[in-house]
C-alpha cells in the first residue's frame, strides 16, 4: 500500500508541475522620451533608466512639443521630456524617484529636475571628476506648483 501512495504522490506532483502556469516576469515600465538627436547626456540618462529596469523608446526631437502636451511648466524645462505611467518626467530625474512615483501614484503632472545639474543621472560622466551639485527632484502638482520630492546633496570634485 505504501508503494502505491508513493506512486500516486509522485504522479500528483508531476501533474501539478505540468499544469501549473509559469510565473511570468513582471514587465518593465515603459518610458517614452523626446530628446535632441545629438544630445549625449540624454543618451546617458536613457542608459541609466535601462540599467534600472525601464524599457525606453526614444524620439529624436519633439521635446518642447511633448513638454507642452504633457502640461509640464516651461520653467521646469530641460533637454529631454518623458512619459511613464501617465506621468511627465522632465530632465535628469533619477530612476529611483521614477520607481517611487509609480509606486506612490500621487495626483501630479510628474517629476522634474530643471536645468542640467552636474552629478544627476546623465550628467555624471568622468568629465565631471565625480563632482555632484546639489539639486532637488520636484513633484509638479496638477496646478503647476511644485514641492521637493527628493533632495540630492552636493559633493566636491576630485582633482588629480
Chimera marker file (.cmm) of the C-alpha trace (Angstrom):
<marker_set name="trace">
<marker id="1" x="0.000" y="0.000" z="0.000" r="1" g="1" b="0" radius="0.5"/>
<marker id="2" x="2.845" y="2.339" z="0.789" r="1" g="1" b="0" radius="0.5"/>
<marker id="3" x="4.342" y="1.922" z="-2.690" r="1" g="1" b="0" radius="0.5"/>
<marker id="4" x="1.004" y="2.817" z="-4.274" r="1" g="1" b="0" radius="0.5"/>
<marker id="5" x="0.775" y="6.010" z="-2.209" r="1" g="1" b="0" radius="0.5"/>
<marker id="6" x="4.298" y="6.995" z="-3.223" r="1" g="1" b="0" radius="0.5"/>
<marker id="7" x="3.472" y="6.496" z="-6.895" r="1" g="1" b="0" radius="0.5"/>
<marker id="8" x="0.211" y="8.464" z="-6.575" r="1" g="1" b="0" radius="0.5"/>
<marker id="9" x="2.031" y="11.291" z="-4.793" r="1" g="1" b="0" radius="0.5"/>
<marker id="10" x="4.755" y="11.387" z="-7.443" r="1" g="1" b="0" radius="0.5"/>
<marker id="11" x="2.166" y="11.423" z="-10.242" r="1" g="1" b="0" radius="0.5"/>
<marker id="12" x="0.238" y="14.190" z="-8.453" r="1" g="1" b="0" radius="0.5"/>
<marker id="13" x="3.335" y="16.345" z="-8.022" r="1" g="1" b="0" radius="0.5"/>
<marker id="14" x="4.364" y="15.825" z="-11.645" r="1" g="1" b="0" radius="0.5"/>
<marker id="15" x="0.851" y="16.678" z="-12.838" r="1" g="1" b="0" radius="0.5"/>
<marker id="16" x="0.726" y="19.794" z="-10.694" r="1" g="1" b="0" radius="0.5"/>
<marker id="17" x="4.096" y="20.932" z="-12.035" r="1" g="1" b="0" radius="0.5"/>
<marker id="18" x="2.994" y="20.295" z="-15.613" r="1" g="1" b="0" radius="0.5"/>
<marker id="19" x="-0.316" y="22.125" z="-15.296" r="1" g="1" b="0" radius="0.5"/>
<marker id="20" x="0.835" y="25.000" z="-13.067" r="1" g="1" b="0" radius="0.5"/>
<marker id="21" x="1.123" y="28.149" z="-15.194" r="1" g="1" b="0" radius="0.5"/>
<marker id="22" x="4.607" y="29.585" z="-15.459" r="1" g="1" b="0" radius="0.5"/>
<marker id="23" x="5.243" y="32.584" z="-13.274" r="1" g="1" b="0" radius="0.5"/>
<marker id="24" x="5.688" y="35.443" z="-15.697" r="1" g="1" b="0" radius="0.5"/>
<marker id="25" x="8.359" y="38.047" z="-15.098" r="1" g="1" b="0" radius="0.5"/>
<marker id="26" x="6.960" y="41.456" z="-14.225" r="1" g="1" b="0" radius="0.5"/>
<marker id="27" x="7.065" y="43.646" z="-17.355" r="1" g="1" b="0" radius="0.5"/>
<marker id="28" x="9.442" y="46.586" z="-17.345" r="1" g="1" b="0" radius="0.5"/>
<marker id="29" x="7.816" y="50.006" z="-17.077" r="1" g="1" b="0" radius="0.5"/>
<marker id="30" x="7.699" y="51.705" z="-20.483" r="1" g="1" b="0" radius="0.5"/>
<marker id="31" x="9.250" y="55.157" z="-20.822" r="1" g="1" b="0" radius="0.5"/>
<marker id="32" x="8.823" y="57.275" z="-23.934" r="1" g="1" b="0" radius="0.5"/>
<marker id="33" x="11.472" y="60.010" z="-24.313" r="1" g="1" b="0" radius="0.5"/>
<marker id="34" x="11.662" y="63.056" z="-26.583" r="1" g="1" b="0" radius="0.5"/>
<marker id="35" x="15.187" y="64.467" z="-26.929" r="1" g="1" b="0" radius="0.5"/>
<marker id="36" x="17.644" y="66.169" z="-29.259" r="1" g="1" b="0" radius="0.5"/>
<marker id="37" x="19.273" y="63.676" z="-31.640" r="1" g="1" b="0" radius="0.5"/>
<marker id="38" x="22.832" y="64.688" z="-30.795" r="1" g="1" b="0" radius="0.5"/>
<marker id="39" x="22.498" y="65.100" z="-27.032" r="1" g="1" b="0" radius="0.5"/>
<marker id="40" x="24.974" y="62.866" z="-25.214" r="1" g="1" b="0" radius="0.5"/>
<marker id="41" x="23.595" y="63.469" z="-21.737" r="1" g="1" b="0" radius="0.5"/>
<marker id="42" x="20.117" y="62.411" z="-22.907" r="1" g="1" b="0" radius="0.5"/>
<marker id="43" x="21.586" y="59.169" z="-24.223" r="1" g="1" b="0" radius="0.5"/>
<marker id="44" x="23.370" y="58.636" z="-20.890" r="1" g="1" b="0" radius="0.5"/>
<marker id="45" x="20.125" y="59.265" z="-18.961" r="1" g="1" b="0" radius="0.5"/>
<marker id="46" x="18.371" y="56.673" z="-21.130" r="1" g="1" b="0" radius="0.5"/>
<marker id="47" x="21.160" y="54.164" z="-20.378" r="1" g="1" b="0" radius="0.5"/>
<marker id="48" x="20.652" y="54.928" z="-16.662" r="1" g="1" b="0" radius="0.5"/>
<marker id="49" x="16.921" y="54.173" z="-16.956" r="1" g="1" b="0" radius="0.5"/>
<marker id="50" x="17.524" y="50.938" z="-18.851" r="1" g="1" b="0" radius="0.5"/>
<marker id="51" x="20.076" y="49.802" z="-16.247" r="1" g="1" b="0" radius="0.5"/>
<marker id="52" x="17.448" y="50.455" z="-13.564" r="1" g="1" b="0" radius="0.5"/>
<marker id="53" x="14.727" y="48.298" z="-15.123" r="1" g="1" b="0" radius="0.5"/>
<marker id="54" x="12.919" y="50.558" z="-17.580" r="1" g="1" b="0" radius="0.5"/>
<marker id="55" x="12.218" y="49.873" z="-21.240" r="1" g="1" b="0" radius="0.5"/>
<marker id="56" x="12.816" y="53.058" z="-23.221" r="1" g="1" b="0" radius="0.5"/>
<marker id="57" x="11.517" y="54.248" z="-26.575" r="1" g="1" b="0" radius="0.5"/>
<marker id="58" x="13.355" y="57.393" z="-27.671" r="1" g="1" b="0" radius="0.5"/>
<marker id="59" x="12.375" y="60.010" z="-30.254" r="1" g="1" b="0" radius="0.5"/>
<marker id="60" x="14.970" y="62.356" z="-31.722" r="1" g="1" b="0" radius="0.5"/>
<marker id="61" x="13.141" y="65.655" z="-31.463" r="1" g="1" b="0" radius="0.5"/>
<marker id="62" x="9.808" y="66.900" z="-30.185" r="1" g="1" b="0" radius="0.5"/>
<marker id="63" x="10.968" y="67.773" z="-26.681" r="1" g="1" b="0" radius="0.5"/>
<marker id="64" x="9.245" y="71.176" z="-26.451" r="1" g="1" b="0" radius="0.5"/>
<marker id="65" x="6.031" y="69.845" z="-28.002" r="1" g="1" b="0" radius="0.5"/>
<marker id="66" x="5.979" y="66.888" z="-25.585" r="1" g="1" b="0" radius="0.5"/>
<marker id="67" x="6.539" y="69.206" z="-22.623" r="1" g="1" b="0" radius="0.5"/>
<marker id="68" x="3.554" y="71.340" z="-23.689" r="1" g="1" b="0" radius="0.5"/>
<marker id="69" x="1.335" y="68.342" z="-24.452" r="1" g="1" b="0" radius="0.5"/>
<marker id="70" x="2.122" y="66.744" z="-21.069" r="1" g="1" b="0" radius="0.5"/>
<marker id="71" x="1.397" y="70.044" z="-19.243" r="1" g="1" b="0" radius="0.5"/>
<marker id="72" x="4.903" y="70.338" z="-17.791" r="1" g="1" b="0" radius="0.5"/>
<marker id="73" x="5.543" y="74.036" z="-16.998" r="1" g="1" b="0" radius="0.5"/>
<marker id="74" x="8.122" y="75.638" z="-19.295" r="1" g="1" b="0" radius="0.5"/>
<marker id="75" x="10.157" y="76.866" z="-16.314" r="1" g="1" b="0" radius="0.5"/>
<marker id="76" x="10.861" y="73.194" z="-15.472" r="1" g="1" b="0" radius="0.5"/>
<marker id="77" x="12.383" y="72.668" z="-18.924" r="1" g="1" b="0" radius="0.5"/>
<marker id="78" x="15.469" y="70.610" z="-19.562" r="1" g="1" b="0" radius="0.5"/>
<marker id="79" x="16.990" y="68.787" z="-22.512" r="1" g="1" b="0" radius="0.5"/>
<marker id="80" x="14.531" y="65.881" z="-22.610" r="1" g="1" b="0" radius="0.5"/>
<marker id="81" x="10.940" y="65.119" z="-21.686" r="1" g="1" b="0" radius="0.5"/>
<marker id="82" x="9.499" y="61.680" z="-20.988" r="1" g="1" b="0" radius="0.5"/>
<marker id="83" x="6.224" y="59.946" z="-20.283" r="1" g="1" b="0" radius="0.5"/>
<marker id="84" x="5.883" y="56.945" z="-17.962" r="1" g="1" b="0" radius="0.5"/>
<marker id="85" x="2.773" y="55.535" z="-16.343" r="1" g="1" b="0" radius="0.5"/>
<marker id="86" x="0.771" y="58.651" z="-17.208" r="1" g="1" b="0" radius="0.5"/>
<marker id="87" x="3.350" y="60.984" z="-15.628" r="1" g="1" b="0" radius="0.5"/>
<marker id="88" x="5.593" y="63.542" z="-17.313" r="1" g="1" b="0" radius="0.5"/>
<marker id="89" x="9.288" y="63.359" z="-16.452" r="1" g="1" b="0" radius="0.5"/>
<marker id="90" x="11.377" y="66.426" z="-17.237" r="1" g="1" b="0" radius="0.5"/>
<marker id="91" x="15.147" y="66.407" z="-17.192" r="1" g="1" b="0" radius="0.5"/>
<marker id="92" x="17.670" y="64.272" z="-15.343" r="1" g="1" b="0" radius="0.5"/>
<marker id="93" x="15.349" y="62.602" z="-12.834" r="1" g="1" b="0" radius="0.5"/>
<marker id="94" x="16.970" y="59.571" z="-11.141" r="1" g="1" b="0" radius="0.5"/>
<marker id="95" x="15.315" y="56.217" z="-11.908" r="1" g="1" b="0" radius="0.5"/>
<marker id="96" x="14.925" y="55.633" z="-8.162" r="1" g="1" b="0" radius="0.5"/>
<marker id="97" x="12.496" y="58.560" z="-7.930" r="1" g="1" b="0" radius="0.5"/>
<marker id="98" x="10.560" y="57.420" z="-11.016" r="1" g="1" b="0" radius="0.5"/>
<marker id="99" x="10.093" y="53.967" z="-9.453" r="1" g="1" b="0" radius="0.5"/>
<marker id="100" x="8.917" y="55.679" z="-6.256" r="1" g="1" b="0" radius="0.5"/>
<marker id="101" x="6.489" y="57.865" z="-8.231" r="1" g="1" b="0" radius="0.5"/>
<marker id="102" x="4.984" y="54.815" z="-9.946" r="1" g="1" b="0" radius="0.5"/>
<marker id="103" x="4.591" y="53.066" z="-6.591" r="1" g="1" b="0" radius="0.5"/>
<marker id="104" x="3.083" y="56.023" z="-4.712" r="1" g="1" b="0" radius="0.5"/>
<marker id="105" x="0.923" y="57.337" z="-7.621" r="1" g="1" b="0" radius="0.5"/>
<marker id="106" x="0.380" y="60.897" z="-6.302" r="1" g="1" b="0" radius="0.5"/>
<marker id="107" x="-2.027" y="63.264" z="-8.026" r="1" g="1" b="0" radius="0.5"/>
<marker id="108" x="0.523" y="65.192" z="-10.062" r="1" g="1" b="0" radius="0.5"/>
<marker id="109" x="1.723" y="66.032" z="-13.545" r="1" g="1" b="0" radius="0.5"/>
<marker id="110" x="5.043" y="64.348" z="-12.821" r="1" g="1" b="0" radius="0.5"/>
<marker id="111" x="8.637" y="64.926" z="-11.758" r="1" g="1" b="0" radius="0.5"/>
<marker id="112" x="11.229" y="67.459" z="-12.889" r="1" g="1" b="0" radius="0.5"/>
<marker id="113" x="14.884" y="68.265" z="-12.423" r="1" g="1" b="0" radius="0.5"/>
<marker id="114" x="15.104" y="71.715" z="-14.040" r="1" g="1" b="0" radius="0.5"/>
<marker id="115" x="18.295" y="72.603" z="-15.830" r="1" g="1" b="0" radius="0.5"/>
<marker id="116" x="21.118" y="70.125" z="-16.044" r="1" g="1" b="0" radius="0.5"/>
<marker id="117" x="22.708" y="69.705" z="-12.596" r="1" g="1" b="0" radius="0.5"/>
<marker id="118" x="26.125" y="68.077" z="-12.661" r="1" g="1" b="0" radius="0.5"/>
<marker id="119" x="26.074" y="64.719" z="-10.927" r="1" g="1" b="0" radius="0.5"/>
<marker id="120" x="22.478" y="63.905" z="-11.832" r="1" g="1" b="0" radius="0.5"/>
<marker id="121" x="21.958" y="60.783" z="-13.996" r="1" g="1" b="0" radius="0.5"/>
<marker id="122" x="23.251" y="61.539" z="-17.487" r="1" g="1" b="0" radius="0.5"/>
<marker id="123" x="25.309" y="64.450" z="-16.182" r="1" g="1" b="0" radius="0.5"/>
<marker id="124" x="27.648" y="62.242" z="-14.189" r="1" g="1" b="0" radius="0.5"/>
<marker id="125" x="30.329" y="61.232" z="-16.691" r="1" g="1" b="0" radius="0.5"/>
<marker id="126" x="34.056" y="61.157" z="-15.992" r="1" g="1" b="0" radius="0.5"/>
<marker id="127" x="34.433" y="64.646" z="-17.449" r="1" g="1" b="0" radius="0.5"/>
<marker id="128" x="32.874" y="65.979" z="-14.221" r="1" g="1" b="0" radius="0.5"/>
<marker id="129" x="35.508" y="64.285" z="-11.995" r="1" g="1" b="0" radius="0.5"/>
<marker id="130" x="32.852" y="62.827" z="-9.634" r="1" g="1" b="0" radius="0.5"/>
<marker id="131" x="31.525" y="66.326" z="-8.858" r="1" g="1" b="0" radius="0.5"/>
<marker id="132" x="27.892" y="66.447" z="-7.815" r="1" g="1" b="0" radius="0.5"/>
<marker id="133" x="25.947" y="69.665" z="-7.494" r="1" g="1" b="0" radius="0.5"/>
<marker id="134" x="23.069" y="69.793" z="-5.050" r="1" g="1" b="0" radius="0.5"/>
<marker id="135" x="19.652" y="69.539" z="-6.694" r="1" g="1" b="0" radius="0.5"/>
<marker id="136" x="16.033" y="68.729" z="-5.951" r="1" g="1" b="0" radius="0.5"/>
<marker id="137" x="13.710" y="66.404" z="-7.782" r="1" g="1" b="0" radius="0.5"/>
<marker id="138" x="10.460" y="68.369" z="-7.884" r="1" g="1" b="0" radius="0.5"/>
<marker id="139" x="6.973" y="66.923" z="-7.801" r="1" g="1" b="0" radius="0.5"/>
<marker id="140" x="4.937" y="69.023" z="-10.243" r="1" g="1" b="0" radius="0.5"/>
<marker id="141" x="1.379" y="69.213" z="-8.960" r="1" g="1" b="0" radius="0.5"/>
<marker id="142" x="-1.784" y="69.402" z="-11.076" r="1" g="1" b="0" radius="0.5"/>
<marker id="143" x="-1.922" y="73.208" z="-10.700" r="1" g="1" b="0" radius="0.5"/>
<marker id="144" x="1.689" y="73.584" z="-11.871" r="1" g="1" b="0" radius="0.5"/>
<marker id="145" x="3.047" y="74.322" z="-8.396" r="1" g="1" b="0" radius="0.5"/>
<marker id="146" x="5.957" y="72.257" z="-7.156" r="1" g="1" b="0" radius="0.5"/>
<marker id="147" x="7.281" y="70.752" z="-3.977" r="1" g="1" b="0" radius="0.5"/>
<marker id="148" x="10.515" y="68.944" z="-3.256" r="1" g="1" b="0" radius="0.5"/>
<marker id="149" x="10.126" y="65.206" z="-3.799" r="1" g="1" b="0" radius="0.5"/>
<marker id="150" x="13.743" y="64.294" z="-3.022" r="1" g="1" b="0" radius="0.5"/>
<marker id="151" x="16.897" y="66.306" z="-2.379" r="1" g="1" b="0" radius="0.5"/>
<marker id="152" x="20.364" y="65.280" z="-3.515" r="1" g="1" b="0" radius="0.5"/>
<marker id="153" x="23.350" y="66.857" z="-1.742" r="1" g="1" b="0" radius="0.5"/>
<marker id="154" x="26.456" y="68.250" z="-3.379" r="1" g="1" b="0" radius="0.5"/>
<marker id="155" x="29.840" y="66.559" z="-3.479" r="1" g="1" b="0" radius="0.5"/>
<marker id="156" x="33.026" y="68.391" z="-4.480" r="1" g="1" b="0" radius="0.5"/>
<marker id="157" x="35.013" y="67.164" z="-7.467" r="1" g="1" b="0" radius="0.5"/>
<marker id="158" x="38.115" y="65.056" z="-7.048" r="1" g="1" b="0" radius="0.5"/>
<marker id="159" x="41.126" y="66.860" z="-8.509" r="1" g="1" b="0" radius="0.5"/>
<marker id="160" x="44.104" y="64.797" z="-9.637" r="1" g="1" b="0" radius="0.5"/>
<link id1="1" id2="2" r="1" g="1" b="0" radius="0.2"/>
<link id1="2" id2="3" r="1" g="1" b="0" radius="0.2"/>
<link id1="3" id2="4" r="1" g="1" b="0" radius="0.2"/>
<link id1="4" id2="5" r="1" g="1" b="0" radius="0.2"/>
<link id1="5" id2="6" r="1" g="1" b="0" radius="0.2"/>
<link id1="6" id2="7" r="1" g="1" b="0" radius="0.2"/>
<link id1="7" id2="8" r="1" g="1" b="0" radius="0.2"/>
<link id1="8" id2="9" r="1" g="1" b="0" radius="0.2"/>
<link id1="9" id2="10" r="1" g="1" b="0" radius="0.2"/>
<link id1="10" id2="11" r="1" g="1" b="0" radius="0.2"/>
<link id1="11" id2="12" r="1" g="1" b="0" radius="0.2"/>
<link id1="12" id2="13" r="1" g="1" b="0" radius="0.2"/>
<link id1="13" id2="14" r="1" g="1" b="0" radius="0.2"/>
<link id1="14" id2="15" r="1" g="1" b="0" radius="0.2"/>
<link id1="15" id2="16" r="1" g="1" b="0" radius="0.2"/>
<link id1="16" id2="17" r="1" g="1" b="0" radius="0.2"/>
<link id1="17" id2="18" r="1" g="1" b="0" radius="0.2"/>
<link id1="18" id2="19" r="1" g="1" b="0" radius="0.2"/>
<link id1="19" id2="20" r="1" g="1" b="0" radius="0.2"/>
<link id1="20" id2="21" r="1" g="1" b="0" radius="0.2"/>
<link id1="21" id2="22" r="1" g="1" b="0" radius="0.2"/>
<link id1="22" id2="23" r="1" g="1" b="0" radius="0.2"/>
<link id1="23" id2="24" r="1" g="1" b="0" radius="0.2"/>
<link id1="24" id2="25" r="1" g="1" b="0" radius="0.2"/>
<link id1="25" id2="26" r="1" g="1" b="0" radius="0.2"/>
<link id1="26" id2="27" r="1" g="1" b="0" radius="0.2"/>
<link id1="27" id2="28" r="1" g="1" b="0" radius="0.2"/>
<link id1="28" id2="29" r="1" g="1" b="0" radius="0.2"/>
<link id1="29" id2="30" r="1" g="1" b="0" radius="0.2"/>
<link id1="30" id2="31" r="1" g="1" b="0" radius="0.2"/>
<link id1="31" id2="32" r="1" g="1" b="0" radius="0.2"/>
<link id1="32" id2="33" r="1" g="1" b="0" radius="0.2"/>
<link id1="33" id2="34" r="1" g="1" b="0" radius="0.2"/>
<link id1="34" id2="35" r="1" g="1" b="0" radius="0.2"/>
<link id1="35" id2="36" r="1" g="1" b="0" radius="0.2"/>
<link id1="36" id2="37" r="1" g="1" b="0" radius="0.2"/>
<link id1="37" id2="38" r="1" g="1" b="0" radius="0.2"/>
<link id1="38" id2="39" r="1" g="1" b="0" radius="0.2"/>
<link id1="39" id2="40" r="1" g="1" b="0" radius="0.2"/>
<link id1="40" id2="41" r="1" g="1" b="0" radius="0.2"/>
<link id1="41" id2="42" r="1" g="1" b="0" radius="0.2"/>
<link id1="42" id2="43" r="1" g="1" b="0" radius="0.2"/>
<link id1="43" id2="44" r="1" g="1" b="0" radius="0.2"/>
<link id1="44" id2="45" r="1" g="1" b="0" radius="0.2"/>
<link id1="45" id2="46" r="1" g="1" b="0" radius="0.2"/>
<link id1="46" id2="47" r="1" g="1" b="0" radius="0.2"/>
<link id1="47" id2="48" r="1" g="1" b="0" radius="0.2"/>
<link id1="48" id2="49" r="1" g="1" b="0" radius="0.2"/>
<link id1="49" id2="50" r="1" g="1" b="0" radius="0.2"/>
<link id1="50" id2="51" r="1" g="1" b="0" radius="0.2"/>
<link id1="51" id2="52" r="1" g="1" b="0" radius="0.2"/>
<link id1="52" id2="53" r="1" g="1" b="0" radius="0.2"/>
<link id1="53" id2="54" r="1" g="1" b="0" radius="0.2"/>
<link id1="54" id2="55" r="1" g="1" b="0" radius="0.2"/>
<link id1="55" id2="56" r="1" g="1" b="0" radius="0.2"/>
<link id1="56" id2="57" r="1" g="1" b="0" radius="0.2"/>
<link id1="57" id2="58" r="1" g="1" b="0" radius="0.2"/>
<link id1="58" id2="59" r="1" g="1" b="0" radius="0.2"/>
<link id1="59" id2="60" r="1" g="1" b="0" radius="0.2"/>
<link id1="60" id2="61" r="1" g="1" b="0" radius="0.2"/>
<link id1="61" id2="62" r="1" g="1" b="0" radius="0.2"/>
<link id1="62" id2="63" r="1" g="1" b="0" radius="0.2"/>
<link id1="63" id2="64" r="1" g="1" b="0" radius="0.2"/>
<link id1="64" id2="65" r="1" g="1" b="0" radius="0.2"/>
<link id1="65" id2="66" r="1" g="1" b="0" radius="0.2"/>
<link id1="66" id2="67" r="1" g="1" b="0" radius="0.2"/>
<link id1="67" id2="68" r="1" g="1" b="0" radius="0.2"/>
<link id1="68" id2="69" r="1" g="1" b="0" radius="0.2"/>
<link id1="69" id2="70" r="1" g="1" b="0" radius="0.2"/>
<link id1="70" id2="71" r="1" g="1" b="0" radius="0.2"/>
<link id1="71" id2="72" r="1" g="1" b="0" radius="0.2"/>
<link id1="72" id2="73" r="1" g="1" b="0" radius="0.2"/>
<link id1="73" id2="74" r="1" g="1" b="0" radius="0.2"/>
<link id1="74" id2="75" r="1" g="1" b="0" radius="0.2"/>
<link id1="75" id2="76" r="1" g="1" b="0" radius="0.2"/>
<link id1="76" id2="77" r="1" g="1" b="0" radius="0.2"/>
<link id1="77" id2="78" r="1" g="1" b="0" radius="0.2"/>
<link id1="78" id2="79" r="1" g="1" b="0" radius="0.2"/>
<link id1="79" id2="80" r="1" g="1" b="0" radius="0.2"/>
<link id1="80" id2="81" r="1" g="1" b="0" radius="0.2"/>
<link id1="81" id2="82" r="1" g="1" b="0" radius="0.2"/>
<link id1="82" id2="83" r="1" g="1" b="0" radius="0.2"/>
<link id1="83" id2="84" r="1" g="1" b="0" radius="0.2"/>
<link id1="84" id2="85" r="1" g="1" b="0" radius="0.2"/>
<link id1="85" id2="86" r="1" g="1" b="0" radius="0.2"/>
<link id1="86" id2="87" r="1" g="1" b="0" radius="0.2"/>
<link id1="87" id2="88" r="1" g="1" b="0" radius="0.2"/>
<link id1="88" id2="89" r="1" g="1" b="0" radius="0.2"/>
<link id1="89" id2="90" r="1" g="1" b="0" radius="0.2"/>
<link id1="90" id2="91" r="1" g="1" b="0" radius="0.2"/>
<link id1="91" id2="92" r="1" g="1" b="0" radius="0.2"/>
<link id1="92" id2="93" r="1" g="1" b="0" radius="0.2"/>
<link id1="93" id2="94" r="1" g="1" b="0" radius="0.2"/>
<link id1="94" id2="95" r="1" g="1" b="0" radius="0.2"/>
<link id1="95" id2="96" r="1" g="1" b="0" radius="0.2"/>
<link id1="96" id2="97" r="1" g="1" b="0" radius="0.2"/>
<link id1="97" id2="98" r="1" g="1" b="0" radius="0.2"/>
<link id1="98" id2="99" r="1" g="1" b="0" radius="0.2"/>
<link id1="99" id2="100" r="1" g="1" b="0" radius="0.2"/>
<link id1="100" id2="101" r="1" g="1" b="0" radius="0.2"/>
<link id1="101" id2="102" r="1" g="1" b="0" radius="0.2"/>
<link id1="102" id2="103" r="1" g="1" b="0" radius="0.2"/>
<link id1="103" id2="104" r="1" g="1" b="0" radius="0.2"/>
<link id1="104" id2="105" r="1" g="1" b="0" radius="0.2"/>
<link id1="105" id2="106" r="1" g="1" b="0" radius="0.2"/>
<link id1="106" id2="107" r="1" g="1" b="0" radius="0.2"/>
<link id1="107" id2="108" r="1" g="1" b="0" radius="0.2"/>
<link id1="108" id2="109" r="1" g="1" b="0" radius="0.2"/>
<link id1="109" id2="110" r="1" g="1" b="0" radius="0.2"/>
<link id1="110" id2="111" r="1" g="1" b="0" radius="0.2"/>
<link id1="111" id2="112" r="1" g="1" b="0" radius="0.2"/>
<link id1="112" id2="113" r="1" g="1" b="0" radius="0.2"/>
<link id1="113" id2="114" r="1" g="1" b="0" radius="0.2"/>
<link id1="114" id2="115" r="1" g="1" b="0" radius="0.2"/>
<link id1="115" id2="116" r="1" g="1" b="0" radius="0.2"/>
<link id1="116" id2="117" r="1" g="1" b="0" radius="0.2"/>
<link id1="117" id2="118" r="1" g="1" b="0" radius="0.2"/>
<link id1="118" id2="119" r="1" g="1" b="0" radius="0.2"/>
<link id1="119" id2="120" r="1" g="1" b="0" radius="0.2"/>
<link id1="120" id2="121" r="1" g="1" b="0" radius="0.2"/>
<link id1="121" id2="122" r="1" g="1" b="0" radius="0.2"/>
<link id1="122" id2="123" r="1" g="1" b="0" radius="0.2"/>
<link id1="123" id2="124" r="1" g="1" b="0" radius="0.2"/>
<link id1="124" id2="125" r="1" g="1" b="0" radius="0.2"/>
<link id1="125" id2="126" r="1" g="1" b="0" radius="0.2"/>
<link id1="126" id2="127" r="1" g="1" b="0" radius="0.2"/>
<link id1="127" id2="128" r="1" g="1" b="0" radius="0.2"/>
<link id1="128" id2="129" r="1" g="1" b="0" radius="0.2"/>
<link id1="129" id2="130" r="1" g="1" b="0" radius="0.2"/>
<link id1="130" id2="131" r="1" g="1" b="0" radius="0.2"/>
<link id1="131" id2="132" r="1" g="1" b="0" radius="0.2"/>
<link id1="132" id2="133" r="1" g="1" b="0" radius="0.2"/>
<link id1="133" id2="134" r="1" g="1" b="0" radius="0.2"/>
<link id1="134" id2="135" r="1" g="1" b="0" radius="0.2"/>
<link id1="135" id2="136" r="1" g="1" b="0" radius="0.2"/>
<link id1="136" id2="137" r="1" g="1" b="0" radius="0.2"/>
<link id1="137" id2="138" r="1" g="1" b="0" radius="0.2"/>
<link id1="138" id2="139" r="1" g="1" b="0" radius="0.2"/>
<link id1="139" id2="140" r="1" g="1" b="0" radius="0.2"/>
<link id1="140" id2="141" r="1" g="1" b="0" radius="0.2"/>
<link id1="141" id2="142" r="1" g="1" b="0" radius="0.2"/>
<link id1="142" id2="143" r="1" g="1" b="0" radius="0.2"/>
<link id1="143" id2="144" r="1" g="1" b="0" radius="0.2"/>
<link id1="144" id2="145" r="1" g="1" b="0" radius="0.2"/>
<link id1="145" id2="146" r="1" g="1" b="0" radius="0.2"/>
<link id1="146" id2="147" r="1" g="1" b="0" radius="0.2"/>
<link id1="147" id2="148" r="1" g="1" b="0" radius="0.2"/>
<link id1="148" id2="149" r="1" g="1" b="0" radius="0.2"/>
<link id1="149" id2="150" r="1" g="1" b="0" radius="0.2"/>
<link id1="150" id2="151" r="1" g="1" b="0" radius="0.2"/>
<link id1="151" id2="152" r="1" g="1" b="0" radius="0.2"/>
<link id1="152" id2="153" r="1" g="1" b="0" radius="0.2"/>
<link id1="153" id2="154" r="1" g="1" b="0" radius="0.2"/>
<link id1="154" id2="155" r="1" g="1" b="0" radius="0.2"/>
<link id1="155" id2="156" r="1" g="1" b="0" radius="0.2"/>
<link id1="156" id2="157" r="1" g="1" b="0" radius="0.2"/>
<link id1="157" id2="158" r="1" g="1" b="0" radius="0.2"/>
<link id1="158" id2="159" r="1" g="1" b="0" radius="0.2"/>
<link id1="159" id2="160" r="1" g="1" b="0" radius="0.2"/>
</marker_set>
